[in-house]
Amino acid sequence: MDTLKPTMNGGPVAGSGEAKPGIILDYDAEGDLVSVELLAASKRITEPQGIEFQMAKGELTKGV
């Protein structure tokens, strides 16, 4: 099984919840989203259209 896991911040995961079957949301201790895990990604996303990403002004970004 393949997995797609975009990470929003590098903080430790304090809890997780399943939004829908196979879509897992990870949260930090403050309840902020840390990452989204998409199980069986190649079956769910058969024709990717692109990725959108935007940072607020003044925030530090890290290269991937």
N, C-alpha and C positions, 0 to 999 in steps of 0.2 A: 504494500500500500504506500502511495506517495502522499506527502504532506506539504502544504504551503503555509508558512508561518511568518507573516510580516510582524515586525516588532516595533512598537511605538516608542518605548523607552527601555533603558537597560536595567531598570530596577528589578528587585527580586519579586517573584510571584508569591502572593499571599493567599490567593484563592482563585478558583476557576469555576466557570459555569457553562453549560451547554445551551447555546442560544437556540439551536435546532439540532437534530441528529447529525453528528459529524462536524459541527461548527462550535469550537470551544473558545471562550473568551477568558483570558487571564488578567487578573487584577492585582494591584499592589495593595499594601496595608491601608492606604487612604481611599481605596475604591476606584483609583484611576486605571484605565485600560493600559496594560503592558503589551499584550500581543493577542493576535487572533490566529487560531490554528484551524485550517481547513483540511479535513481528512479526505482521502481519495480525490485529491484536487484535480487530477487529469480527467476524471469522470465527470466532475461538476463543472469544470471550465474547459469546454471543448474547443472554443474559438476565442481566445483572449483578445480583447479590444484595446488594451493598454492599461497603464497604471497612472493614476493621478496622485500628485503629492504636492503639498503646499505648506510652507512654514511661515509663521507670523514674523514680521519684521523684528530684527534684533535678537532672534534666537540663534543659537549655535547649531550648525548642522554637521553631521559626521558623514564621511564618504562610505559607500558600501563596498 
